[in-house]
């Protein structure tokens, strides 16, 4: 079976992005192209580009996992439930949901909960972070979570999904331009 990443290489040709682009960026462009196609069924669209059903199914299952995780949020104060799921290069999925506290400032966001689970669970390179909430527009990670995403999933795509309608897919780097990261204080080190 081909590696998960390689399915996105063909897509690459389809949408004409530079060769040195990361697999995560390929996925971003795939999804942007997918969105642009509007009502065309996702599987038909991806398959026409040589992306197999298994790769597509991995993305879809991560989204569903985030939806399910949202139902397990602990949000007695705000009643605002958020679910998140991390999909890594091995097609493994880890989930998180927001967990509130009577001391409001201690509340943990779904994105950080999912990133913790993935990190401790031994995730490989993170391809996708899905976030699902009951918002009129696709939910956007808060500033704190964006910093976490840059730390633990710097080349991931962030899929922001409303339970009503609407999705927004962006590379993590576009969510937090000019990010502070380890290169700021260890300029010679790489990620
Ligand atoms: Zn957050």
py3Dmol code that shows the C-alpha trace and the ligand (Angstrom):
import py3Dmol

protein = """\
ATOM      1  CA  UNK A   1       0.000   0.000   0.000  1.00  0.00           C
ATOM      2  CA  UNK A   2       1.246   3.461  -0.782  1.00  0.00           C
ATOM      3  CA  UNK A   3       2.161   5.743   2.122  1.00  0.00           C
ATOM      4  CA  UNK A   4      -0.530   8.162   3.187  1.00  0.00           C
ATOM      5  CA  UNK A   5       1.523  11.118   1.995  1.00  0.00           C
ATOM      6  CA  UNK A   6       1.986   9.840  -1.503  1.00  0.00           C
ATOM      7  CA  UNK A   7      -1.667  10.177  -2.358  1.00  0.00           C
ATOM      8  CA  UNK A   8      -1.261  13.869  -2.067  1.00  0.00           C
ATOM      9  CA  UNK A   9       1.647  13.952  -4.478  1.00  0.00           C
ATOM     10  CA  UNK A  10      -0.650  13.363  -7.415  1.00  0.00           C
ATOM     11  CA  UNK A  11      -2.907  16.062  -6.226  1.00  0.00           C
ATOM     12  CA  UNK A  12       0.075  18.241  -6.317  1.00  0.00           C
ATOM     13  CA  UNK A  13       0.355  17.793 -10.034  1.00  0.00           C
ATOM     14  CA  UNK A  14      -3.336  18.441 -10.353  1.00  0.00           C
ATOM     15  CA  UNK A  15      -3.216  21.821  -8.717  1.00  0.00           C
ATOM     16  CA  UNK A  16       0.259  22.867  -9.733  1.00  0.00           C
ATOM     17  CA  UNK A  17       1.997  23.662  -6.468  1.00  0.00           C
ATOM     18  CA  UNK A  18       5.801  23.783  -6.096  1.00  0.00           C
ATOM     19  CA  UNK A  19       7.603  20.470  -5.676  1.00  0.00           C
ATOM     20  CA  UNK A  20       9.153  21.343  -2.330  1.00  0.00           C
ATOM     21  CA  UNK A  21       5.771  21.908  -0.747  1.00  0.00           C
ATOM     22  CA  UNK A  22       5.138  19.669   2.244  1.00  0.00           C
ATOM     23  CA  UNK A  23       2.548  16.940   2.204  1.00  0.00           C
ATOM     24  CA  UNK A  24       0.488  18.928   4.655  1.00  0.00           C
ATOM     25  CA  UNK A  25       0.413  21.844   2.271  1.00  0.00           C
ATOM     26  CA  UNK A  26      -0.652  19.472  -0.460  1.00  0.00           C
ATOM     27  CA  UNK A  27      -3.546  18.452   1.656  1.00  0.00           C
ATOM     28  CA  UNK A  28      -4.456  22.078   2.215  1.00  0.00           C
ATOM     29  CA  UNK A  29      -4.579  22.720  -1.473  1.00  0.00           C
ATOM     30  CA  UNK A  30      -6.547  19.544  -2.041  1.00  0.00           C
ATOM     31  CA  UNK A  31      -9.108  20.710   0.398  1.00  0.00           C
ATOM     32  CA  UNK A  32      -9.187  24.227  -0.951  1.00  0.00           C
ATOM     33  CA  UNK A  33      -9.788  22.757  -4.377  1.00  0.00           C
ATOM     34  CA  UNK A  34     -12.409  20.501  -2.870  1.00  0.00           C
ATOM     35  CA  UNK A  35     -14.208  23.467  -1.375  1.00  0.00           C
ATOM     36  CA  UNK A  36     -14.062  25.287  -4.678  1.00  0.00           C
ATOM     37  CA  UNK A  37     -15.858  22.409  -6.306  1.00  0.00           C
ATOM     38  CA  UNK A  38     -18.893  23.063  -4.149  1.00  0.00           C
ATOM     39  CA  UNK A  39     -21.504  20.410  -4.554  1.00  0.00           C
ATOM     40  CA  UNK A  40     -19.348  17.856  -6.347  1.00  0.00           C
ATOM     41  CA  UNK A  41     -19.149  14.727  -4.183  1.00  0.00           C
ATOM     42  CA  UNK A  42     -15.885  14.682  -2.282  1.00  0.00           C
ATOM     43  CA  UNK A  43     -14.942  11.117  -3.093  1.00  0.00           C
ATOM     44  CA  UNK A  44     -15.461  11.588  -6.814  1.00  0.00           C
ATOM     45  CA  UNK A  45     -13.379  14.729  -6.746  1.00  0.00           C
ATOM     46  CA  UNK A  46     -10.479  13.207  -4.842  1.00  0.00           C
ATOM     47  CA  UNK A  47     -10.478   9.996  -6.808  1.00  0.00           C
ATOM     48  CA  UNK A  48     -10.301  11.861 -10.063  1.00  0.00           C
ATOM     49  CA  UNK A  49      -7.003  13.250  -8.776  1.00  0.00           C
ATOM     50  CA  UNK A  50      -5.633   9.839  -7.815  1.00  0.00           C
ATOM     51  CA  UNK A  51      -6.324  10.178  -4.089  1.00  0.00           C
ATOM     52  CA  UNK A  52      -7.572   6.822  -2.931  1.00  0.00           C
ATOM     53  CA  UNK A  53     -10.627   6.174  -0.850  1.00  0.00           C
ATOM     54  CA  UNK A  54      -8.563   5.088   2.135  1.00  0.00           C
ATOM     55  CA  UNK A  55      -6.800   8.438   2.331  1.00  0.00           C
ATOM     56  CA  UNK A  56     -10.043  10.285   1.929  1.00  0.00           C
ATOM     57  CA  UNK A  57     -11.681   8.037   4.515  1.00  0.00           C
ATOM     58  CA  UNK A  58      -8.910   8.826   7.010  1.00  0.00           C
ATOM     59  CA  UNK A  59      -9.668  12.518   6.711  1.00  0.00           C
ATOM     60  CA  UNK A  60     -13.393  11.916   6.982  1.00  0.00           C
ATOM     61  CA  UNK A  61     -13.010   9.683  10.043  1.00  0.00           C
ATOM     62  CA  UNK A  62     -10.924  12.336  11.786  1.00  0.00           C
ATOM     63  CA  UNK A  63     -13.703  14.844  11.224  1.00  0.00           C
ATOM     64  CA  UNK A  64     -16.263  12.424  12.600  1.00  0.00           C
ATOM     65  CA  UNK A  65     -14.047  11.725  15.608  1.00  0.00           C
ATOM     66  CA  UNK A  66     -13.969  15.453  16.366  1.00  0.00           C
ATOM     67  CA  UNK A  67     -17.752  15.605  16.138  1.00  0.00           C
ATOM     68  CA  UNK A  68     -18.081  12.710  18.577  1.00  0.00           C
ATOM     69  CA  UNK A  69     -15.489  14.155  20.946  1.00  0.00           C
ATOM     70  CA  UNK A  70     -17.481  17.387  21.049  1.00  0.00           C
ATOM     71  CA  UNK A  71     -20.354  15.500  22.655  1.00  0.00           C
ATOM     72  CA  UNK A  72     -18.047  14.590  25.531  1.00  0.00           C
ATOM     73  CA  UNK A  73     -17.008  18.175  26.269  1.00  0.00           C
ATOM     74  CA  UNK A  74     -17.273  19.310  29.881  1.00  0.00           C
ATOM     75  CA  UNK A  75     -18.816  22.754  29.526  1.00  0.00           C
ATOM     76  CA  UNK A  76     -21.260  23.333  32.405  1.00  0.00           C
ATOM     77  CA  UNK A  77     -20.510  27.074  32.558  1.00  0.00           C
ATOM     78  CA  UNK A  78     -20.541  28.185  28.938  1.00  0.00           C
ATOM     79  CA  UNK A  79     -22.445  25.266  27.420  1.00  0.00           C
ATOM     80  CA  UNK A  80     -20.196  25.910  24.421  1.00  0.00           C
ATOM     81  CA  UNK A  81     -18.934  22.533  23.280  1.00  0.00           C
ATOM     82  CA  UNK A  82     -15.922  22.070  21.050  1.00  0.00           C
ATOM     83  CA  UNK A  83     -14.447  18.841  19.713  1.00  0.00           C
ATOM     84  CA  UNK A  84     -11.060  18.321  18.106  1.00  0.00           C
ATOM     85  CA  UNK A  85      -9.188  15.488  16.429  1.00  0.00           C
ATOM     86  CA  UNK A  86      -5.591  15.068  15.326  1.00  0.00           C
ATOM     87  CA  UNK A  87      -4.770  12.893  12.293  1.00  0.00           C
ATOM     88  CA  UNK A  88      -1.138  11.885  11.929  1.00  0.00           C
ATOM     89  CA  UNK A  89       0.862  10.586   8.988  1.00  0.00           C
ATOM     90  CA  UNK A  90       0.166   7.009  10.094  1.00  0.00           C
ATOM     91  CA  UNK A  91      -3.569   7.724   9.905  1.00  0.00           C
ATOM     92  CA  UNK A  92      -3.959   7.467  13.653  1.00  0.00           C
ATOM     93  CA  UNK A  93      -6.487   9.747  15.336  1.00  0.00           C
ATOM     94  CA  UNK A  94      -6.487  11.345  18.771  1.00  0.00           C
ATOM     95  CA  UNK A  95      -9.340  13.420  20.133  1.00  0.00           C
ATOM     96  CA  UNK A  96      -9.981  16.171  22.637  1.00  0.00           C
ATOM     97  CA  UNK A  97     -12.797  18.372  23.846  1.00  0.00           C
ATOM     98  CA  UNK A  98     -12.978  21.503  25.939  1.00  0.00           C
ATOM     99  CA  UNK A  99     -12.886  20.945  29.693  1.00  0.00           C
ATOM    100  CA  UNK A 100     -14.036  23.852  31.845  1.00  0.00           C
ATOM    101  CA  UNK A 101     -13.374  24.646  35.480  1.00  0.00           C
ATOM    102  CA  UNK A 102     -15.126  26.702  38.156  1.00  0.00           C
ATOM    103  CA  UNK A 103     -11.966  28.773  38.090  1.00  0.00           C
ATOM    104  CA  UNK A 104     -12.667  29.912  34.534  1.00  0.00           C
ATOM    105  CA  UNK A 105      -9.104  30.695  33.559  1.00  0.00           C
ATOM    106  CA  UNK A 106      -8.123  27.059  33.966  1.00  0.00           C
ATOM    107  CA  UNK A 107     -10.395  25.921  31.146  1.00  0.00           C
ATOM    108  CA  UNK A 108      -8.675  23.744  28.567  1.00  0.00           C
ATOM    109  CA  UNK A 109      -9.557  24.070  24.881  1.00  0.00           C
ATOM    110  CA  UNK A 110     -10.359  21.069  22.701  1.00  0.00           C
ATOM    111  CA  UNK A 111      -7.409  21.695  20.389  1.00  0.00           C
ATOM    112  CA  UNK A 112      -4.875  21.574  23.205  1.00  0.00           C
ATOM    113  CA  UNK A 113      -6.536  18.500  24.722  1.00  0.00           C
ATOM    114  CA  UNK A 114      -6.255  16.695  21.373  1.00  0.00           C
ATOM    115  CA  UNK A 115      -2.657  17.806  20.842  1.00  0.00           C
ATOM    116  CA  UNK A 116      -1.725  16.549  24.315  1.00  0.00           C
ATOM    117  CA  UNK A 117      -3.350  13.187  23.618  1.00  0.00           C
ATOM    118  CA  UNK A 118      -1.521  12.913  20.286  1.00  0.00           C
ATOM    119  CA  UNK A 119       1.835  13.880  21.736  1.00  0.00           C
ATOM    120  CA  UNK A 120       1.606  11.497  24.662  1.00  0.00           C
ATOM    121  CA  UNK A 121       0.115   8.787  22.475  1.00  0.00           C
ATOM    122  CA  UNK A 122       3.163   8.809  20.230  1.00  0.00           C
ATOM    123  CA  UNK A 123       1.734  10.522  17.161  1.00  0.00           C
ATOM    124  CA  UNK A 124       3.823  10.902  14.049  1.00  0.00           C
ATOM    125  CA  UNK A 125       3.859  14.067  11.996  1.00  0.00           C
ATOM    126  CA  UNK A 126       0.462  15.712  12.305  1.00  0.00           C
ATOM    127  CA  UNK A 127      -1.299  16.087   8.992  1.00  0.00           C
ATOM    128  CA  UNK A 128      -4.626  17.467  10.091  1.00  0.00           C
ATOM    129  CA  UNK A 129      -6.238  19.044  13.147  1.00  0.00           C
ATOM    130  CA  UNK A 130     -10.035  19.171  12.956  1.00  0.00           C
ATOM    131  CA  UNK A 131     -12.028  21.485  15.193  1.00  0.00           C
ATOM    132  CA  UNK A 132     -15.819  21.285  15.372  1.00  0.00           C
ATOM    133  CA  UNK A 133     -18.236  23.618  17.159  1.00  0.00           C
ATOM    134  CA  UNK A 134     -21.800  24.824  17.103  1.00  0.00           C
ATOM    135  CA  UNK A 135     -20.977  28.222  15.638  1.00  0.00           C
ATOM    136  CA  UNK A 136     -22.600  30.189  12.805  1.00  0.00           C
ATOM    137  CA  UNK A 137     -19.239  30.386  11.054  1.00  0.00           C
ATOM    138  CA  UNK A 138     -16.479  27.754  11.107  1.00  0.00           C
ATOM    139  CA  UNK A 139     -14.775  27.959  14.491  1.00  0.00           C
ATOM    140  CA  UNK A 140     -11.310  29.507  14.751  1.00  0.00           C
ATOM    141  CA  UNK A 141      -8.775  28.302  17.336  1.00  0.00           C
ATOM    142  CA  UNK A 142      -8.021  30.868  20.041  1.00  0.00           C
ATOM    143  CA  UNK A 143      -4.640  32.559  20.177  1.00  0.00           C
ATOM    144  CA  UNK A 144      -3.279  30.215  22.836  1.00  0.00           C
ATOM    145  CA  UNK A 145      -4.189  27.168  20.783  1.00  0.00           C
ATOM    146  CA  UNK A 146      -2.587  28.632  17.675  1.00  0.00           C
ATOM    147  CA  UNK A 147       0.667  28.843  19.581  1.00  0.00           C
ATOM    148  CA  UNK A 148       0.273  25.201  20.622  1.00  0.00           C
ATOM    149  CA  UNK A 149      -0.484  24.164  17.073  1.00  0.00           C
ATOM    150  CA  UNK A 150       2.703  25.830  15.854  1.00  0.00           C
ATOM    151  CA  UNK A 151       4.646  23.944  18.526  1.00  0.00           C
ATOM    152  CA  UNK A 152       3.217  20.443  18.034  1.00  0.00           C
ATOM    153  CA  UNK A 153       1.716  20.470  14.546  1.00  0.00           C
ATOM    154  CA  UNK A 154       3.574  23.156  12.603  1.00  0.00           C
ATOM    155  CA  UNK A 155       2.954  21.704   9.159  1.00  0.00           C
ATOM    156  CA  UNK A 156      -0.593  20.536   9.796  1.00  0.00           C
ATOM    157  CA  UNK A 157      -3.731  21.706   8.134  1.00  0.00           C
ATOM    158  CA  UNK A 158      -6.355  23.056  10.489  1.00  0.00           C
ATOM    159  CA  UNK A 159      -9.903  22.171   9.480  1.00  0.00           C
ATOM    160  CA  UNK A 160     -12.425  24.479  11.136  1.00  0.00           C
ATOM    161  CA  UNK A 161     -15.925  23.061  10.911  1.00  0.00           C
ATOM    162  CA  UNK A 162     -19.318  24.391  11.955  1.00  0.00           C
ATOM    163  CA  UNK A 163     -21.968  21.873  12.975  1.00  0.00           C
ATOM    164  CA  UNK A 164     -24.421  23.922  10.923  1.00  0.00           C
ATOM    165  CA  UNK A 165     -22.599  24.472   7.690  1.00  0.00           C
ATOM    166  CA  UNK A 166     -19.338  25.789   6.425  1.00  0.00           C
ATOM    167  CA  UNK A 167     -15.751  24.654   6.651  1.00  0.00           C
ATOM    168  CA  UNK A 168     -12.495  26.555   6.507  1.00  0.00           C
ATOM    169  CA  UNK A 169      -9.178  24.791   5.888  1.00  0.00           C
ATOM    170  CA  UNK A 170      -5.870  26.549   6.415  1.00  0.00           C
ATOM    171  CA  UNK A 171      -2.248  25.560   6.959  1.00  0.00           C
ATOM    172  CA  UNK A 172      -1.253  26.103  10.598  1.00  0.00           C
ATOM    173  CA  UNK A 173       1.342  28.672   9.573  1.00  0.00           C
ATOM    174  CA  UNK A 174      -1.376  30.824   8.060  1.00  0.00           C
ATOM    175  CA  UNK A 175      -3.266  30.847  11.351  1.00  0.00           C
ATOM    176  CA  UNK A 176      -0.287  32.298  13.184  1.00  0.00           C
ATOM    177  CA  UNK A 177       2.051  34.276  10.934  1.00  0.00           C
ATOM    178  CA  UNK A 178       5.344  35.504  12.435  1.00  0.00           C
ATOM    179  CA  UNK A 179       4.975  32.867  15.136  1.00  0.00           C
ATOM    180  CA  UNK A 180       7.266  32.631  18.133  1.00  0.00           C
ATOM    181  CA  UNK A 181       8.928  29.226  18.090  1.00  0.00           C
ATOM    182  CA  UNK A 182      12.141  27.474  19.128  1.00  0.00           C
ATOM    183  CA  UNK A 183      14.080  29.051  16.284  1.00  0.00           C
ATOM    184  CA  UNK A 184      13.698  32.391  18.031  1.00  0.00           C
ATOM    185  CA  UNK A 185      16.051  31.352  20.795  1.00  0.00           C
ATOM    186  CA  UNK A 186      17.937  28.502  19.092  1.00  0.00           C
ATOM    187  CA  UNK A 187      18.384  29.972  15.613  1.00  0.00           C
ATOM    188  CA  UNK A 188      20.727  27.186  14.480  1.00  0.00           C
ATOM    189  CA  UNK A 189      18.282  24.395  15.299  1.00  0.00           C
ATOM    190  CA  UNK A 190      15.644  23.122  12.981  1.00  0.00           C
ATOM    191  CA  UNK A 191      12.199  21.788  13.792  1.00  0.00           C
TER     192      UNK A 191
END
"""
ligand_1 = """\
1
ZN
Zn -8.015 27.539 22.417
"""
view = py3Dmol.view(width=600, height=400)
view.addModel(protein, "pdb")
view.setStyle({"model": 0}, {"cartoon": {"style": "trace"}})
view.addModel(ligand_1, "xyz")
view.setStyle({"model": 1}, {"stick": {}})
view.zoomTo()
view.show()
